[in-house]
Amino acid sequence: MNKQLQVHGALFLVALIYGSNYSIAKAVMPAYMGPFGLIVIRVVSAAIFFGIFTRLVTREKIVGWNDNLRAILCGVTGVAINQLCFFAGLNLTAPINAALLMVIVPVVVLVFSAILLRERISKRKVAGIALAFLGAFLLIYTSSSEHTTGNLWGDLLIILNATSFGLYLVLVKPLMQKYNAFTVVSRIFTVGAVIVLPFGWQQVLEPDYSSFPDSIWWSLVFMVIAVTIIAYLFNTWALRYANPSLVGAYIYLQPVLAIVIAIGVGRDVFTLEKALYALFIFAGVYLVSRTRQAVTEG
């Protein structure tokens, strides 16, 4: 198998893992565990794994006040706020809504890049931002008017999650240019673990784990090993050979897979109205992030 097929295979697997996570997480919460308890299990497990990996393999430290402060901010935005809002939002809203709203991340990245990195925004990208947010607004509006207030707050939390993650991607860029990726991720997961523990520790202690069926245990294992560890490792490997634009483009595949999986397991219904609003979001993100994509051999 040539390198190009390997890269696309790895990125498709990552999209499939993330797409599956929406329905798998909904099966666990809130019936078996609260959303913040899931976050603690996932983030603390990742912090331990990447901490051990970094200590044994990379043996590198982040130095200097500015870099350490930036790493802390990355832990707050990329792990703590990101995860707390995502799982709390997914606990309230439908998997399809969450999956569709997450594709605004590239739009958020563009906005924060313009603000913090002074990158220029063209008229085409402004139009894309407007179109994507129109789709997100309509999706949220129908959630509040036709369903429940829980859906509304869930959608808003998912948008806050996407915003926080988009800001993280902008903040982490200088660190990724100076340090090994595992060194950076180890630090941000450590910061994130410290922050999320007070929010979810009680929810970790509450469940009766002896009553968990095998399917729930496998769901927990999947969220720790596949969603947190394997997905990141595959993304990191793919970035060695692919342009970041190609890696980012696979974000658009995640909601498609999430929709298929959610409908397949009977956890959601995809309507023509949602399809129209999704089209607005996809078209807007496409206008914002349309770039030349390539995979390099190496």
ROMAR-971402 format. One record per residue (C-alpha): x, y, z; residue in one letter; residue number from 1. Coordinates in Angstrom, 2 decimals, decimal comma. Layout:
BEGIN
REC c1 c2 c3 type seq
REC X Y Z A NUM
...
This chain:
BEGIN
REC c1 c2 c3 type seq
REC 0,00 0,00 0,00 M 1
REC 1,49 3,37 -1,01 N 2
REC 1,82 6,28 1,40 K 3
REC -1,11 8,23 -0,03 Q 4
REC -3,54 5,36 0,57 L 5
REC -2,15 4,86 4,06 Q 6
REC -2,69 8,54 4,91 V 7
REC -6,26 8,56 3,60 H 8
REC -6,96 5,29 5,39 G 9
REC -5,70 6,71 8,69 A 10
REC -7,74 9,91 8,31 L 11
REC -10,87 7,97 7,39 F 12
REC -10,45 5,81 10,49 L 13
REC -10,15 8,96 12,63 V 14
REC -13,34 10,37 11,08 A 15
REC -15,10 7,05 11,67 L 16
REC -13,99 6,98 15,32 I 17
REC -15,17 10,53 15,95 Y 18
REC -18,38 9,95 14,02 G 19
REC -19,12 6,86 16,13 S 20
REC -18,43 8,71 19,36 N 21
REC -21,62 10,78 19,18 Y 22
REC -23,93 7,78 19,40 S 23
REC -21,67 5,72 21,67 I 24
REC -21,38 8,53 24,22 A 25
REC -25,16 9,02 24,15 K 26
REC -25,59 5,33 25,04 A 27
REC -23,54 5,83 28,21 V 28
REC -24,90 9,15 29,44 M 29
REC -26,91 10,03 31,37 P 30
REC -28,31 6,53 32,02 A 31
REC -25,05 5,08 33,35 Y 32
REC -22,79 8,04 33,99 M 33
REC -22,97 11,83 33,94 G 34
REC -21,20 13,75 31,16 P 35
REC -18,54 15,22 33,45 F 36
REC -17,70 11,78 34,82 G 37
REC -16,99 10,61 31,28 L 38
REC -14,73 13,61 30,78 I 39
REC -12,69 12,84 33,88 V 40
REC -12,18 9,22 32,83 I 41
REC -11,19 10,20 29,30 R 42
REC -8,94 13,18 30,11 V 43
REC -7,16 11,62 33,09 V 44
REC -6,52 8,42 31,13 S 45
REC -5,10 10,42 28,22 A 46
REC -2,94 12,51 30,56 A 47
REC -1,45 9,36 32,10 I 48
REC -0,84 7,74 28,70 F 49
REC 0,75 10,76 27,03 F 50
REC 2,70 11,59 30,20 G 51
REC 4,28 8,13 30,28 I 52
REC 4,88 8,19 26,52 F 53
REC 6,59 11,58 26,68 T 54
REC 8,75 10,62 29,65 R 55
REC 9,92 7,38 28,02 L 56
REC 10,19 8,45 24,36 V 57
REC 10,45 12,19 23,69 T 58
REC 12,03 13,28 27,01 R 59
REC 11,42 16,92 26,15 E 60
REC 10,15 19,78 28,33 K 61
REC 8,39 23,05 27,53 I 62
REC 10,63 25,89 28,71 V 63
REC 10,16 29,61 29,24 G 64
REC 7,35 31,60 30,86 W 65
REC 5,60 32,49 27,60 N 66
REC 5,53 28,94 26,27 D 67
REC 4,37 27,52 29,59 N 68
REC 1,60 30,10 29,84 L 69
REC 0,51 29,33 26,29 R 70
REC 0,49 25,61 27,10 A 71
REC -1,76 26,28 30,10 I 72
REC -4,15 28,31 27,92 L 73
REC -4,16 25,43 25,42 C 74
REC -5,07 23,03 28,21 G 75
REC -7,94 25,30 29,28 V 76
REC -9,36 25,82 25,78 T 77
REC -8,37 22,58 24,04 G 78
REC -9,21 20,11 26,81 V 79
REC -11,10 21,58 29,79 A 80
REC -13,67 23,94 28,21 I 81
REC -13,73 21,93 25,00 N 82
REC -14,54 18,61 26,68 Q 83
REC -16,85 19,98 29,38 L 84
REC -18,99 21,81 26,83 C 85
REC -18,97 18,98 24,30 F 86
REC -20,16 16,21 26,60 F 87
REC -22,58 18,47 28,48 A 88
REC -24,00 19,64 25,15 G 89
REC -24,19 16,14 23,68 L 90
REC -25,99 15,03 26,84 N 91
REC -28,76 17,55 26,06 L 92
REC -29,00 17,66 22,28 T 93
REC -29,31 15,14 19,46 A 94
REC -26,19 13,45 18,03 P 95
REC -26,94 14,81 14,55 I 96
REC -27,20 18,40 15,80 N 97
REC -23,88 18,06 17,64 A 98
REC -22,15 16,52 14,63 A 99
REC -23,38 19,21 12,24 L 100
REC -22,51 22,10 14,53 L 101
REC -18,96 20,82 15,07 M 102
REC -18,05 21,49 11,43 V 103
REC -17,98 25,24 12,17 I 104
REC -14,57 24,66 13,79 V 105
REC -12,66 25,71 10,61 P 106
REC -14,73 28,92 10,52 V 107
REC -13,87 29,66 14,15 V 108
REC -10,19 29,02 13,41 V 109
REC -10,31 31,54 10,58 L 110
REC -11,91 34,21 12,77 V 111
REC -9,41 33,78 15,61 F 112
REC -6,52 33,64 13,14 S 113
REC -7,61 37,03 11,81 A 114
REC -7,89 38,45 15,33 I 115
REC -4,81 36,94 16,96 L 116
REC -2,49 36,22 14,02 L 117
REC -3,57 39,15 11,81 R 118
REC -4,37 36,88 8,89 E 119
REC -6,34 38,48 6,06 R 120
REC -9,94 37,38 5,43 I 121
REC -11,15 37,56 1,82 S 122
REC -14,71 38,40 0,75 K 123
REC -15,24 34,76 -0,19 R 124
REC -14,33 33,67 3,32 K 125
REC -16,58 36,33 4,87 V 126
REC -19,45 34,94 2,79 A 127
REC -18,57 31,45 3,99 G 128
REC -18,60 32,56 7,63 I 129
REC -22,02 34,15 7,19 A 130
REC -23,45 31,08 5,45 L 131
REC -22,09 28,64 8,05 A 132
REC -23,44 30,64 10,94 F 133
REC -26,80 31,01 9,22 L 134
REC -27,05 27,22 9,04 G 135
REC -26,01 26,89 12,70 A 136
REC -28,53 29,55 13,76 F 137
REC -31,40 27,88 11,90 L 138
REC -30,50 24,49 13,36 L 139
REC -30,52 25,95 16,87 I 140
REC -33,74 27,91 16,24 Y 141
REC -35,64 24,81 15,17 T 142
REC -34,28 22,92 18,17 S 143
REC -35,72 25,55 20,52 S 144
REC -39,07 25,97 18,74 S 145
REC -39,90 22,39 17,74 E 146
REC -38,21 20,29 20,40 H 147
REC -37,10 21,13 23,94 T 148
REC -35,11 23,82 25,73 T 149
REC -32,59 21,08 26,46 G 150
REC -31,84 20,84 22,76 N 151
REC -31,34 24,61 22,61 L 152
REC -28,86 24,69 25,50 W 153
REC -27,19 21,57 24,17 G 154
REC -26,68 23,18 20,76 D 155
REC -25,29 26,34 22,37 L 156
REC -22,84 24,30 24,44 L 157
REC -21,67 22,48 21,30 I 158
REC -21,04 25,85 19,62 I 159
REC -19,10 27,01 22,69 L 160
REC -17,15 23,76 22,49 N 161
REC -16,36 24,35 18,80 A 162
REC -15,35 27,95 19,56 T 163
REC -13,04 26,88 22,37 S 164
REC -11,46 24,19 20,20 F 165
REC -11,00 26,64 17,33 G 166
REC -9,23 29,08 19,66 L 167
REC -7,05 26,21 20,91 Y 168
REC -5,95 25,37 17,35 L 169
REC -4,77 28,95 16,89 V 170
REC -3,05 29,14 20,29 L 171
REC -1,26 25,80 19,93 V 172
REC 0,27 26,53 16,52 K 173
REC 3,43 28,30 17,85 P 174
REC 4,05 25,46 20,32 L 175
REC 3,75 22,81 17,62 M 176
REC 6,43 24,65 15,63 Q 177
REC 8,89 24,49 18,55 K 178
REC 8,21 21,21 20,34 Y 179
REC 7,35 17,60 19,63 N 180
REC 3,59 17,15 19,33 A 181
REC 3,50 14,59 22,15 F 182
REC 5,31 17,01 24,47 T 183
REC 2,64 19,64 23,86 V 184
REC -0,30 17,26 24,12 V 185
REC 1,06 15,71 27,31 S 186
REC 1,18 19,14 28,94 R 187
REC -2,26 20,28 27,80 I 188
REC -3,90 17,03 28,92 F 189
REC -2,21 17,38 32,31 T 190
REC -3,59 20,92 32,66 V 191
REC -6,98 19,76 31,45 G 192
REC -7,07 16,87 33,92 A 193
REC -6,44 19,19 36,86 V 194
REC -9,30 21,46 35,76 I 195
REC -11,94 18,82 34,96 V 196
REC -11,39 16,72 38,09 L 197
REC -13,45 19,01 40,41 P 198
REC -16,31 19,03 37,88 F 199
REC -16,61 15,31 37,33 G 200
REC -15,01 13,42 40,18 W 201
REC -18,32 13,00 42,01 Q 202
REC -19,93 11,63 38,84 Q 203
REC -17,11 9,08 38,60 V 204
REC -17,89 7,83 42,11 L 205
REC -21,71 7,75 41,78 E 206
REC -22,38 4,91 39,27 P 207
REC -22,89 1,29 40,31 D 208
REC -20,19 -0,15 38,05 Y 209
REC -21,18 -3,72 38,89 S 210
REC -24,48 -3,14 37,10 S 211
REC -22,87 -2,00 33,85 F 212
REC -23,58 -4,37 30,94 P 213
REC -20,69 -5,41 28,73 D 214
REC -21,78 -2,96 26,01 S 215
REC -21,28 0,03 28,34 I 216
REC -17,85 -1,18 29,42 W 217
REC -16,86 -1,52 25,78 W 218
REC -18,20 1,99 25,13 S 219
REC -15,98 3,37 27,91 L 220
REC -12,96 1,50 26,55 V 221
REC -13,71 2,84 23,07 F 222
REC -13,90 6,45 24,27 M 223
REC -10,60 6,20 26,13 V 224
REC -8,51 4,14 23,72 I 225
REC -10,00 4,91 20,31 A 226
REC -11,39 8,45 20,60 V 227
REC -8,64 9,86 22,81 T 228
REC -5,47 7,91 22,08 I 229
REC -5,69 6,12 18,70 I 230
REC -7,44 8,99 16,90 A 231
REC -4,79 11,46 18,02 Y 232
REC -1,91 9,15 17,14 L 233
REC -3,29 8,56 13,64 F 234
REC -3,89 12,28 13,10 N 235
REC -0,36 13,03 14,25 T 236
REC 1,12 10,40 11,95 W 237
REC -0,93 11,67 8,98 A 238
REC 0,36 15,21 9,53 L 239
REC 3,87 13,97 8,79 R 240
REC 2,88 13,32 5,18 Y 241
REC -0,28 15,36 4,48 A 242
REC -0,99 19,08 4,32 N 243
REC -2,99 20,32 7,34 P 244
REC -5,75 21,34 4,90 S 245
REC -6,25 17,69 3,94 L 246
REC -6,41 16,62 7,58 V 247
REC -8,90 19,40 8,28 G 248
REC -11,05 18,42 5,32 A 249
REC -11,84 15,10 6,98 Y 250
REC -13,78 17,04 9,63 I 251
REC -16,55 17,28 7,04 Y 252
REC -16,78 13,50 6,85 L 253
REC -17,43 13,15 10,58 Q 254
REC -21,04 14,41 10,61 P 255
REC -21,90 12,25 7,59 V 256
REC -20,68 9,16 9,42 L 257
REC -22,29 10,33 12,67 A 258
REC -25,65 10,74 10,92 I 259
REC -25,48 7,30 9,33 V 260
REC -24,51 5,67 12,63 I 261
REC -27,09 7,60 14,70 A 262
REC -29,89 6,66 12,31 I 263
REC -28,63 3,08 12,05 G 264
REC -28,80 2,54 15,82 V 265
REC -32,10 4,44 16,14 G 266
REC -30,78 7,34 18,21 R 267
REC -31,88 10,14 15,90 D 268
REC -33,91 11,05 12,83 V 269
REC -32,53 13,04 9,92 F 270
REC -35,13 15,37 8,39 T 271
REC -35,11 17,33 5,14 L 272
REC -35,06 20,52 7,19 E 273
REC -31,87 19,45 8,95 K 274
REC -30,43 18,47 5,58 A 275
REC -31,01 22,01 4,27 L 276
REC -29,40 23,66 7,30 Y 277
REC -26,53 21,18 7,09 A 278
REC -26,04 22,20 3,46 L 279
REC -25,67 25,83 4,57 F 280
REC -23,03 24,83 7,13 I 281
REC -21,08 22,63 4,71 F 282
REC -21,19 25,24 1,93 A 283
REC -20,00 27,96 4,31 G 284
REC -17,14 25,89 5,68 V 285
REC -16,14 24,91 2,14 Y 286
REC -15,90 28,58 1,12 L 287
REC -13,84 29,36 4,22 V 288
REC -11,36 26,49 4,01 S 289
REC -11,07 25,78 0,28 R 290
REC -7,35 25,21 -0,30 T 291
REC -5,08 23,05 -2,40 R 292
REC -4,64 19,63 -0,78 Q 293
REC -1,77 17,24 -1,24 A 294
REC -0,09 14,24 0,26 V 295
REC 3,67 14,11 0,15 T 296
REC 5,62 10,92 -0,06 E 297
REC 8,12 10,28 2,66 G 298
